[in-house]
Amino acid sequence: MTAPTCSRAAGTLVAREPGAASSDRGPGPARTGHRLGRRHLEVAGVKGVLLAGGTGSRLHPLTRITNKHLLPIYDRPMISYAVEALVKAGVVEIMVVTGGTHAGEFLRLLSSGEEHGVEVLCYAYQDRPGGIAEALGLAERFVGEDDMVVMLADNIFGRTIRPTVEAFARQEDGARLLLAPVAEAEHLRHLGVPELDEQRRIVRIVEKPAVPPSRYCVTGLYCYDPSVFSIISRLEPSARGELEITDVNNHYIAKGLMDYDVLEGFWGDAGESIDAYYAVNDEVRRNGANRG
């Protein structure tokens, strides 16, 4: 991987709310503030990581000529919805991790990020597909000691993800997931599914279970404290030779450091299949995305 490339949007200022309480994670700026001339309150101390790599094989032949995250969803490229979701949630320092022969197109599309409300936009290149956790590991220098919201850039949410981001900002440490209810057992067999105990706590996540232990799936939105990078450094590759994000999540669960929210409204994985891609297109055309 080459060194990350970062751009800072020109002329953007951050103002903290007068009298705002400081973070309960120690000294430093208040967790919330607002951007001058911007609509959305910033959640301070939380950075965003958008994962936009992979081969996109499930969307062939569409992805033979471009990265799947550059394909259109209704009237704009797919990744722009993920950027919008983070910005509306108050996350304005973002890294895009991508790879393949079309990586430069992300820079051409997003540039410094200023047009999209991003204050700092960085890019990292993943030399080869090695799993979600490996891609996240490339953001370690960018994130530093901050918390982070990680999003798979092919996930589309009907409503704002801000409640989850704000709930995570109030946590002392650990991780937070966003679950979505899924009615069809057959669909759950292709997803990561949480097993819940009698107190509705997650006891483990099972990847592509033959018998789903619940009627929920783990969406592509993950909130982590900076200890996630230490966890990733100790992971062993799975049978398919990748570092799995489910192993990361199960580590937090085993330590009792995982919390979650249940999604209200639409969620779709536009990269899951051709049918899913067009279903997400139809939903966004009718009802929009990131509302609220």
Phi and psi restraints in degrees (value plus and minus 20) as a CYANA .aco file:
   2 THR   PHI    -101.5   -61.5
   2 THR   PSI     145.7   185.7
   3 ALA   PHI     -81.5   -41.5
   3 ALA   PSI     123.5   163.5
   4 PRO   PHI     -79.8   -39.8
   4 PRO   PSI     124.0   164.0
   5 THR   PHI    -123.2   -83.2
   5 THR   PSI     109.1   149.1
   6 CYS   PHI    -147.1  -107.1
   6 CYS   PSI     126.1   166.1
   7 SER   PHI    -149.7  -109.7
   7 SER   PSI     119.7   159.7
   8 ARG   PHI    -129.9   -89.9
   8 ARG   PSI     105.3   145.3
   9 ALA   PHI     -81.9   -41.9
   9 ALA   PSI     114.5   154.5
  10 ALA   PHI     -92.5   -52.5
  10 ALA   PSI     119.5   159.5
  11 GLY   PHI      55.6    95.6
  11 GLY   PSI      -4.2    35.8
  12 THR   PHI    -114.7   -74.7
  12 THR   PSI     114.1   154.1
  13 LEU   PHI    -142.8  -102.8
  13 LEU   PSI     129.6   169.6
  14 VAL   PHI    -137.2   -97.2
  14 VAL   PSI     109.0   149.0
  15 ALA   PHI    -140.2  -100.2
  15 ALA   PSI     112.2   152.2
  16 ARG   PHI    -104.7   -64.7
  16 ARG   PSI     127.4   167.4
  17 GLU   PHI     -86.6   -46.6
  17 GLU   PSI     110.6   150.6
  18 PRO   PHI     -77.3   -37.3
  18 PRO   PSI     111.9   151.9
  19 GLY   PHI      57.0    97.0
  19 GLY   PSI     -12.2    27.8
  20 ALA   PHI     -85.8   -45.8
  20 ALA   PSI     122.5   162.5
  21 ALA   PHI     -90.9   -50.9
  21 ALA   PSI     128.1   168.1
  22 SER   PHI     -98.0   -58.0
  22 SER   PSI     143.7   183.7
  23 SER   PHI     -83.1   -43.1
  23 SER   PSI     126.4   166.4
  24 ASP   PHI    -101.0   -61.0
  24 ASP   PSI     -15.4    24.6
  25 ARG   PHI    -117.6   -77.6
  25 ARG   PSI      -3.1    36.9
  26 GLY   PHI      98.1   138.1
  26 GLY   PSI    -196.1  -156.1
  27 PRO   PHI     -86.1   -46.1
  27 PRO   PSI     136.8   176.8
  28 GLY   PHI     118.9   158.9
  28 GLY   PSI    -194.2  -154.2
  29 PRO   PHI     -89.1   -49.1
  29 PRO   PSI     140.6   180.6
  30 ALA   PHI     -83.3   -43.3
  30 ALA   PSI     132.2   172.2
  31 ARG   PHI     -92.1   -52.1
  31 ARG   PSI     -42.8    -2.8
  32 THR   PHI    -143.4  -103.4
  32 THR   PSI     130.9   170.9
  33 GLY   PHI    -184.2  -144.2
  33 GLY   PSI    -190.2  -150.2
  34 HIS   PHI    -162.3  -122.3
  34 HIS   PSI     133.9   173.9
  35 ARG   PHI    -112.4   -72.4
  35 ARG   PSI     109.9   149.9
  36 LEU   PHI     -81.0   -41.0
  36 LEU   PSI     107.6   147.6
  37 GLY   PHI      57.3    97.3
  37 GLY   PSI     -13.5    26.5
  38 ARG   PHI    -138.1   -98.1
  38 ARG   PSI     135.8   175.8
  39 ARG   PHI    -103.4   -63.4
  39 ARG   PSI     -52.1   -12.1
  40 HIS   PHI    -121.3   -81.3
  40 HIS   PSI     112.4   152.4
  41 LEU   PHI     -84.0   -44.0
  41 LEU   PSI     119.2   159.2
  42 GLU   PHI    -108.7   -68.7
  42 GLU   PSI     115.6   155.6
  43 VAL   PHI    -112.6   -72.6
  43 VAL   PSI      83.9   123.9
  44 ALA   PHI     -93.1   -53.1
  44 ALA   PSI     130.6   170.6
  45 GLY   PHI      58.4    98.4
  45 GLY   PSI     -10.4    29.6
  46 VAL   PHI    -147.2  -107.2
  46 VAL   PSI     103.3   143.3
  47 LYS   PHI    -126.1   -86.1
  47 LYS   PSI     141.7   181.7
  48 GLY   PHI    -133.2   -93.2
  48 GLY   PSI     121.7   161.7
  49 VAL   PHI    -147.0  -107.0
  49 VAL   PSI      97.2   137.2
  50 LEU   PHI    -122.5   -82.5
  50 LEU   PSI     102.3   142.3
  51 LEU   PHI    -119.0   -79.0
  51 LEU   PSI      94.6   134.6
  52 ALA   PHI    -151.8  -111.8
  52 ALA   PSI      17.4    57.4
  53 GLY   PHI    -121.4   -81.4
  53 GLY   PSI    -168.3  -128.3
  54 GLY   PHI      64.3   104.3
  54 GLY   PSI     147.7   187.7
  55 THR   PHI    -110.8   -70.8
  55 THR   PSI     -36.6     3.4
  56 GLY   PHI      45.9    85.9
  56 GLY   PSI       9.9    49.9
  57 SER   PHI     -82.8   -42.8
  57 SER   PSI     -47.8    -7.8
  58 ARG   PHI     -94.6   -54.6
  58 ARG   PSI     -29.5    10.5
  59 LEU   PHI    -130.5   -90.5
  59 LEU   PSI      -4.7    35.3
  60 HIS   PHI     -81.9   -41.9
  60 HIS   PSI     122.4   162.4
  61 PRO   PHI    -111.0   -71.0
  61 PRO   PSI     -18.2    21.8
  62 LEU   PHI     -78.9   -38.9
  62 LEU   PSI     -55.4   -15.4
  63 THR   PHI    -110.8   -70.8
  63 THR   PSI     -11.5    28.5
  64 ARG   PHI     -92.5   -52.5
  64 ARG   PSI     -37.4     2.6
  65 ILE   PHI    -136.8   -96.8
  65 ILE   PSI     -24.4    15.6
  66 THR   PHI    -182.8  -142.8
  66 THR   PSI     145.1   185.1
  67 ASN   PHI     -88.4   -48.4
  67 ASN   PSI     118.8   158.8
  68 LYS   PHI     -80.4   -40.4
  68 LYS   PSI     -49.2    -9.2
  69 HIS   PHI     -95.4   -55.4
  69 HIS   PSI     -25.2    14.8
  70 LEU   PHI    -120.0   -80.0
  70 LEU   PSI     -24.8    15.2
  71 LEU   PHI     -86.2   -46.2
  71 LEU   PSI     133.0   173.0
  72 PRO   PHI     -96.7   -56.7
  72 PRO   PSI     119.2   159.2
  73 ILE   PHI    -135.8   -95.8
  73 ILE   PSI      91.0   131.0
  74 TYR   PHI      35.3    75.3
  74 TYR   PSI    -122.8   -82.8
  75 ASP   PHI    -133.6   -93.6
  75 ASP   PSI      -6.8    33.2
  76 ARG   PHI    -177.2  -137.2
  76 ARG   PSI     145.0   185.0
  77 PRO   PHI     -82.0   -42.0
  77 PRO   PSI     126.2   166.2
  78 MET   PHI     -71.3   -31.3
  78 MET   PSI     -66.5   -26.5
  79 ILE   PHI     -84.1   -44.1
  79 ILE   PSI     -43.8    -3.8
  80 SER   PHI     -83.9   -43.9
  80 SER   PSI     -47.0    -7.0
  81 TYR   PHI     -90.4   -50.4
  81 TYR   PSI     -57.0   -17.0
  82 ALA   PHI     -88.0   -48.0
  82 ALA   PSI     -61.6   -21.6
  83 VAL   PHI     -80.4   -40.4
  83 VAL   PSI     -66.0   -26.0
  84 GLU   PHI     -80.6   -40.6
  84 GLU   PSI     -60.8   -20.8
  85 ALA   PHI     -80.2   -40.2
  85 ALA   PSI     -63.7   -23.7
  86 LEU   PHI     -88.2   -48.2
  86 LEU   PSI     -64.9   -24.9
  87 VAL   PHI     -82.6   -42.6
  87 VAL   PSI     -64.0   -24.0
  88 LYS   PHI     -84.4   -44.4
  88 LYS   PSI     -44.6    -4.6
  89 ALA   PHI    -105.2   -65.2
  89 ALA   PSI     -19.8    20.2
  90 GLY   PHI      70.9   110.9
  90 GLY   PSI      -6.9    33.1
  91 VAL   PHI    -123.9   -83.9
  91 VAL   PSI      89.9   129.9
  92 VAL   PHI    -140.7  -100.7
  92 VAL   PSI     -16.3    23.7
  93 GLU   PHI    -133.5   -93.5
  93 GLU   PSI      94.1   134.1
  94 ILE   PHI    -153.5  -113.5
  94 ILE   PSI     121.6   161.6
  95 MET   PHI    -135.4   -95.4
  95 MET   PSI     114.5   154.5
  96 VAL   PHI    -123.1   -83.1
  96 VAL   PSI     102.1   142.1
  97 VAL   PHI    -125.8   -85.8
  97 VAL   PSI     102.2   142.2
  98 THR   PHI    -163.7  -123.7
  98 THR   PSI    -193.6  -153.6
  99 GLY   PHI    -186.6  -146.6
  99 GLY   PSI    -190.4  -150.4
 100 GLY   PHI      59.4    99.4
 100 GLY   PSI    -193.5  -153.5
 101 THR   PHI    -101.7   -61.7
 101 THR   PSI     -28.4    11.6
 102 HIS   PHI    -129.8   -89.8
 102 HIS   PSI      -2.8    37.2
 103 ALA   PHI     -80.0   -40.0
 103 ALA   PSI     -56.3   -16.3
 104 GLY   PHI     -83.6   -43.6
 104 GLY   PSI     -41.2    -1.2
 105 GLU   PHI     -87.6   -47.6
 105 GLU   PSI     -45.9    -5.9
 106 PHE   PHI     -86.9   -46.9
 106 PHE   PSI     -60.6   -20.6
 107 LEU   PHI     -84.6   -44.6
 107 LEU   PSI     -60.4   -20.4
 108 ARG   PHI     -84.2   -44.2
 108 ARG   PSI     -58.3   -18.3
 109 LEU   PHI     -95.1   -55.1
 109 LEU   PSI     -69.0   -29.0
 110 LEU   PHI    -114.9   -74.9
 110 LEU   PSI     -45.2    -5.2
 111 SER   PHI      33.2    73.2
 111 SER   PSI    -149.0  -109.0
 112 SER   PHI    -100.4   -60.4
 112 SER   PSI     -30.6     9.4
 113 GLY   PHI      69.4   109.4
 113 GLY   PSI     -27.9    12.1
 114 GLU   PHI     -78.9   -38.9
 114 GLU   PSI     -60.1   -20.1
 115 GLU   PHI     -82.3   -42.3
 115 GLU   PSI     -43.4    -3.4
 116 HIS   PHI    -120.7   -80.7
 116 HIS   PSI     -15.0    25.0
 117 GLY   PHI      66.4   106.4
 117 GLY   PSI      -7.9    32.1
 118 VAL   PHI    -108.6   -68.6
 118 VAL   PSI     117.4   157.4
 119 GLU   PHI    -106.3   -66.3
 119 GLU   PSI     -68.3   -28.3
 120 VAL   PHI    -147.9  -107.9
 120 VAL   PSI     106.0   146.0
 121 LEU   PHI    -145.6  -105.6
 121 LEU   PSI     100.6   140.6
 122 CYS   PHI    -136.5   -96.5
 122 CYS   PSI     138.1   178.1
 123 TYR   PHI    -150.4  -110.4
 123 TYR   PSI     120.2   160.2
 124 ALA   PHI    -151.9  -111.9
 124 ALA   PSI     128.3   168.3
 125 TYR   PHI    -132.0   -92.0
 125 TYR   PSI     105.5   145.5
 126 GLN   PHI    -116.6   -76.6
 126 GLN   PSI      97.0   137.0
 127 ASP   PHI     -81.6   -41.6
 127 ASP   PSI     -55.5   -15.5
 128 ARG   PHI    -172.2  -132.2
 128 ARG   PSI     132.9   172.9
 129 PRO   PHI     -81.8   -41.8
 129 PRO   PSI     102.1   142.1
 130 GLY   PHI    -155.2  -115.2
 130 GLY   PSI      -4.1    35.9
 131 GLY   PHI      84.2   124.2
 131 GLY   PSI     138.9   178.9
 132 ILE   PHI     -81.9   -41.9
 132 ILE   PSI     -62.6   -22.6
 133 ALA   PHI     -85.4   -45.4
 133 ALA   PSI     -59.4   -19.4
 134 GLU   PHI     -83.0   -43.0
 134 GLU   PSI     -63.3   -23.3
 135 ALA   PHI     -80.7   -40.7
 135 ALA   PSI     -61.6   -21.6
 136 LEU   PHI     -82.4   -42.4
 136 LEU   PSI     -57.2   -17.2
 137 GLY   PHI     -78.2   -38.2
 137 GLY   PSI     -45.8    -5.8
 138 LEU   PHI     -89.3   -49.3
 138 LEU   PSI     -34.1     5.9
 139 ALA   PHI    -113.1   -73.1
 139 ALA   PSI     -13.3    26.7
 140 GLU   PHI     -79.4   -39.4
 140 GLU   PSI     -66.6   -26.6
 141 ARG   PHI     -86.2   -46.2
 141 ARG   PSI     -56.3   -16.3
 142 PHE   PHI     -85.4   -45.4
 142 PHE   PSI     -64.9   -24.9
 143 VAL   PHI     -93.3   -53.3
 143 VAL   PSI     -60.0   -20.0
 144 GLY   PHI      43.0    83.0
 144 GLY   PSI    -148.4  -108.4
 145 GLU   PHI    -117.8   -77.8
 145 GLU   PSI      -9.0    31.0
 146 ASP   PHI    -103.3   -63.3
 146 ASP   PSI     144.8   184.8
 147 ASP   PHI     -99.0   -59.0
 147 ASP   PSI     149.3   189.3
 148 MET   PHI    -167.5  -127.5
 148 MET   PSI     130.4   170.4
 149 VAL   PHI    -132.2   -92.2
 149 VAL   PSI     100.4   140.4
 150 VAL   PHI    -126.7   -86.7
 150 VAL   PSI     112.8   152.8
 151 MET   PHI    -156.2  -116.2
 151 MET   PSI     111.6   151.6
 152 LEU   PHI     -94.3   -54.3
 152 LEU   PSI     104.7   144.7
 153 ALA   PHI     -95.2   -55.2
 153 ALA   PSI     -20.9    19.1
 154 ASP   PHI    -119.3   -79.3
 154 ASP   PSI     -14.7    25.3
 155 ASN   PHI    -110.8   -70.8
 155 ASN   PSI     111.7   151.7
 156 ILE   PHI    -140.2  -100.2
 156 ILE   PSI     109.5   149.5
 157 PHE   PHI    -134.0   -94.0
 157 PHE   PSI     116.7   156.7
 158 GLY   PHI     -89.6   -49.6
 158 GLY   PSI     -57.7   -17.7
 159 ARG   PHI    -133.7   -93.7
 159 ARG   PSI     144.6   184.6
 160 THR   PHI     -80.6   -40.6
 160 THR   PSI     125.0   165.0
 161 ILE   PHI    -111.0   -71.0
 161 ILE   PSI     -14.0    26.0
 162 ARG   PHI     -76.6   -36.6
 162 ARG   PSI     -61.4   -21.4
 163 PRO   PHI     -76.8   -36.8
 163 PRO   PSI     -58.2   -18.2
 164 THR   PHI     -88.8   -48.8
 164 THR   PSI     -62.5   -22.5
 165 VAL   PHI     -82.8   -42.8
 165 VAL   PSI     -62.8   -22.8
 166 GLU   PHI     -88.3   -48.3
 166 GLU   PSI     -58.1   -18.1
 167 ALA   PHI     -83.8   -43.8
 167 ALA   PSI     -60.1   -20.1
 168 PHE   PHI     -84.6   -44.6
 168 PHE   PSI     -59.7   -19.7
 169 ALA   PHI     -81.9   -41.9
 169 ALA   PSI     -43.9    -3.9
 170 ARG   PHI    -106.0   -66.0
 170 ARG   PSI     -32.3     7.7
 171 GLN   PHI     -89.8   -49.8
 171 GLN   PSI     129.6   169.6
 172 GLU   PHI     -87.3   -47.3
 172 GLU   PSI     -65.7   -25.7
 173 ASP   PHI    -186.0  -146.0
 173 ASP   PSI    -192.6  -152.6
 174 GLY   PHI      71.6   111.6
 174 GLY   PSI    -168.4  -128.4
 175 ALA   PHI    -158.1  -118.1
 175 ALA   PSI     144.9   184.9
 176 ARG   PHI    -167.3  -127.3
 176 ARG   PSI     118.2   158.2
 177 LEU   PHI    -137.4   -97.4
 177 LEU   PSI     141.4   181.4
 178 LEU   PHI    -136.3   -96.3
 178 LEU   PSI      95.2   135.2
 179 LEU   PHI    -115.6   -75.6
 179 LEU   PSI     133.0   173.0
 180 ALA   PHI    -146.8  -106.8
 180 ALA   PSI     115.9   155.9
 181 PRO   PHI     -90.2   -50.2
 181 PRO   PSI     116.9   156.9
 182 VAL   PHI    -152.1  -112.1
 182 VAL   PSI     101.3   141.3
 183 ALA   PHI     -99.6   -59.6
 183 ALA   PSI     -52.5   -12.5
 184 GLU   PHI    -108.9   -68.9
 184 GLU   PSI      99.7   139.7
 185 ALA   PHI     -81.5   -41.5
 185 ALA   PSI     -55.8   -15.8
 186 GLU   PHI     -83.6   -43.6
 186 GLU   PSI     -58.3   -18.3
 187 HIS   PHI     -85.8   -45.8
 187 HIS   PSI     -61.7   -21.7
 188 LEU   PHI     -80.9   -40.9
 188 LEU   PSI     -48.2    -8.2
 189 ARG   PHI     -87.1   -47.1
 189 ARG   PSI     -28.9    11.1
 190 HIS   PHI    -130.1   -90.1
 190 HIS   PSI      -9.2    30.8
 191 LEU   PHI    -148.0  -108.0
 191 LEU   PSI     154.0   194.0
 192 GLY   PHI    -105.8   -65.8
 192 GLY   PSI     106.3   146.3
 193 VAL   PHI    -142.9  -102.9
 193 VAL   PSI     107.8   147.8
 194 PRO   PHI    -101.4   -61.4
 194 PRO   PSI     123.3   163.3
 195 GLU   PHI    -119.7   -79.7
 195 GLU   PSI     108.8   148.8
 196 LEU   PHI    -131.2   -91.2
 196 LEU   PSI     125.2   165.2
 197 ASP   PHI    -110.3   -70.3
 197 ASP   PSI    -192.0  -152.0
 198 GLU   PHI     -86.3   -46.3
 198 GLU   PSI     -42.9    -2.9
 199 GLN   PHI    -111.7   -71.7
 199 GLN   PSI      -9.8    30.2
 200 ARG   PHI      46.4    86.4
 200 ARG   PSI       4.5    44.5
 201 ARG   PHI    -110.1   -70.1
 201 ARG   PSI     127.2   167.2
 202 ILE   PHI     -95.7   -55.7
 202 ILE   PSI     106.2   146.2
 203 VAL   PHI    -122.8   -82.8
 203 VAL   PSI     -42.0    -2.0
 204 ARG   PHI    -193.2  -153.2
 204 ARG   PSI     142.9   182.9
 205 ILE   PHI    -136.9   -96.9
 205 ILE   PSI     110.0   150.0
 206 VAL   PHI    -128.5   -88.5
 206 VAL   PSI     107.2   147.2
 207 GLU   PHI    -108.7   -68.7
 207 GLU   PSI     103.5   143.5
 208 LYS   PHI      30.1    70.1
 208 LYS   PSI      40.4    80.4
 209 PRO   PHI     -95.1   -55.1
 209 PRO   PSI     121.1   161.1
 210 ALA   PHI     -85.7   -45.7
 210 ALA   PSI     -57.4   -17.4
 211 VAL   PHI    -141.8  -101.8
 211 VAL   PSI      80.2   120.2
 212 PRO   PHI     -80.4   -40.4
 212 PRO   PSI     110.0   150.0
 213 PRO   PHI    -100.0   -60.0
 213 PRO   PSI     -25.7    14.3
 214 SER   PHI    -176.5  -136.5
 214 SER   PSI     159.0   199.0
 215 ARG   PHI    -123.8   -83.8
 215 ARG   PSI       9.8    49.8
 216 TYR   PHI    -144.6  -104.6
 216 TYR   PSI     134.8   174.8
 217 CYS   PHI    -144.2  -104.2
 217 CYS   PSI     140.5   180.5
 218 VAL   PHI    -107.8   -67.8
 218 VAL   PSI      99.2   139.2
 219 THR   PHI     -97.1   -57.1
 219 THR   PSI     157.8   197.8
 220 GLY   PHI    -107.8   -67.8
 220 GLY   PSI      20.4    60.4
 221 LEU   PHI    -146.4  -106.4
 221 LEU   PSI      99.0   139.0
 222 TYR   PHI    -151.1  -111.1
 222 TYR   PSI     113.0   153.0
 223 CYS   PHI    -133.9   -93.9
 223 CYS   PSI     107.3   147.3
 224 TYR   PHI    -154.0  -114.0
 224 TYR   PSI     129.9   169.9
 225 ASP   PHI    -102.8   -62.8
 225 ASP   PSI     149.9   189.9
 226 PRO   PHI     -87.1   -47.1
 226 PRO   PSI     -30.3     9.7
 227 SER   PHI     -87.3   -47.3
 227 SER   PSI     -29.8    10.2
 228 VAL   PHI     -78.9   -38.9
 228 VAL   PSI     -51.3   -11.3
 229 PHE   PHI     -90.6   -50.6
 229 PHE   PSI     -52.7   -12.7
 230 SER   PHI     -86.4   -46.4
 230 SER   PSI     -58.7   -18.7
 231 ILE   PHI     -83.4   -43.4
 231 ILE   PSI     -66.7   -26.7
 232 ILE   PHI     -80.5   -40.5
 232 ILE   PSI     -58.3   -18.3
 233 SER   PHI     -84.9   -44.9
 233 SER   PSI     -39.3     0.7
 234 ARG   PHI    -122.5   -82.5
 234 ARG   PSI     -19.8    20.2
 235 LEU   PHI     -91.6   -51.6
 235 LEU   PSI     127.2   167.2
 236 GLU   PHI    -121.8   -81.8
 236 GLU   PSI     122.0   162.0
 237 PRO   PHI     -79.3   -39.3
 237 PRO   PSI     125.9   165.9
 238 SER   PHI     -96.3   -56.3
 238 SER   PSI    -197.0  -157.0
 239 ALA   PHI     -80.4   -40.4
 239 ALA   PSI     -47.3    -7.3
 240 ARG   PHI    -112.2   -72.2
 240 ARG   PSI      -9.2    30.8
 241 GLY   PHI      59.3    99.3
 241 GLY   PSI       1.6    41.6
 242 GLU   PHI    -141.6  -101.6
 242 GLU   PSI     138.5   178.5
 243 LEU   PHI    -109.7   -69.7
 243 LEU   PSI      97.8   137.8
 244 GLU   PHI    -113.9   -73.9
 244 GLU   PSI     114.8   154.8
 245 ILE   PHI     -89.2   -49.2
 245 ILE   PSI     -45.6    -5.6
 246 THR   PHI     -83.2   -43.2
 246 THR   PSI     -55.8   -15.8
 247 ASP   PHI     -85.4   -45.4
 247 ASP   PSI     -58.0   -18.0
 248 VAL   PHI     -81.3   -41.3
 248 VAL   PSI     -69.1   -29.1
 249 ASN   PHI     -83.3   -43.3
 249 ASN   PSI     -60.2   -20.2
 250 ASN   PHI     -87.6   -47.6
 250 ASN   PSI     -46.8    -6.8
 251 HIS   PHI     -84.4   -44.4
 251 HIS   PSI     -68.3   -28.3
 252 TYR   PHI     -81.3   -41.3
 252 TYR   PSI     -60.4   -20.4
 253 ILE   PHI     -81.3   -41.3
 253 ILE   PSI     -64.5   -24.5
 254 ALA   PHI     -82.0   -42.0
 254 ALA   PSI     -49.0    -9.0
 255 LYS   PHI    -108.4   -68.4
 255 LYS   PSI     -20.2    19.8
 256 GLY   PHI      51.8    91.8
 256 GLY   PSI       7.9    47.9
 257 LEU   PHI    -136.6   -96.6
 257 LEU   PSI       5.4    45.4
 258 MET   PHI    -135.4   -95.4
 258 MET   PSI     112.0   152.0
 259 ASP   PHI    -146.1  -106.1
 259 ASP   PSI     153.8   193.8
 260 TYR   PHI    -178.2  -138.2
 260 TYR   PSI     143.0   183.0
 261 ASP   PHI    -143.5  -103.5
 261 ASP   PSI     137.4   177.4
 262 VAL   PHI    -126.5   -86.5
 262 VAL   PSI     106.8   146.8
 263 LEU   PHI     -83.8   -43.8
 263 LEU   PSI     119.8   159.8
 264 GLU   PHI    -131.3   -91.3
 264 GLU   PSI     109.3   149.3
 265 GLY   PHI      78.3   118.3
 265 GLY   PSI    -185.4  -145.4
 266 PHE   PHI     -99.4   -59.4
 266 PHE   PSI     122.6   162.6
 267 TRP   PHI    -161.0  -121.0
 267 TRP   PSI     116.3   156.3
 268 GLY   PHI    -163.6  -123.6
 268 GLY   PSI     122.7   162.7
 269 ASP   PHI    -120.4   -80.4
 269 ASP   PSI      79.3   119.3
 270 ALA   PHI     -90.6   -50.6
 270 ALA   PSI     -32.0     8.0
 271 GLY   PHI    -118.7   -78.7
 271 GLY   PSI     -14.7    25.3
 272 GLU   PHI     -91.8   -51.8
 272 GLU   PSI     -58.7   -18.7
 273 SER   PHI    -188.1  -148.1
 273 SER   PSI     148.0   188.0
 274 ILE   PHI     -79.8   -39.8
 274 ILE   PSI     -63.7   -23.7
 275 ASP   PHI     -82.1   -42.1
 275 ASP   PSI     -62.6   -22.6
 276 ALA   PHI     -85.1   -45.1
 276 ALA   PSI     -59.4   -19.4
 277 TYR   PHI     -78.0   -38.0
 277 TYR   PSI     -67.5   -27.5
 278 TYR   PHI     -93.9   -53.9
 278 TYR   PSI     -49.7    -9.7
 279 ALA   PHI     -85.1   -45.1
 279 ALA   PSI     -60.3   -20.3
 280 VAL   PHI     -85.0   -45.0
 280 VAL   PSI     -62.6   -22.6
 281 ASN   PHI     -74.9   -34.9
 281 ASN   PSI     -66.5   -26.5
 282 ASP   PHI     -82.9   -42.9
 282 ASP   PSI     -63.0   -23.0
 283 GLU   PHI     -83.1   -43.1
 283 GLU   PSI     -65.8   -25.8
 284 VAL   PHI     -87.4   -47.4
 284 VAL   PSI     -57.8   -17.8
 285 ARG   PHI     -82.8   -42.8
 285 ARG   PSI     -59.1   -19.1
 286 ARG   PHI     -97.9   -57.9
 286 ARG   PSI     -62.7   -22.7
 287 ASN   PHI    -144.0  -104.0
 287 ASN   PSI     -26.8    13.2
 288 GLY   PHI      59.5    99.5
 288 GLY   PSI    -193.0  -153.0
 289 ALA   PHI    -165.5  -125.5
 289 ALA   PSI     140.1   180.1
 290 ASN   PHI      34.8    74.8
 290 ASN   PSI      18.2    58.2
 291 ARG   PHI     -91.6   -51.6
 291 ARG   PSI     125.8   165.8
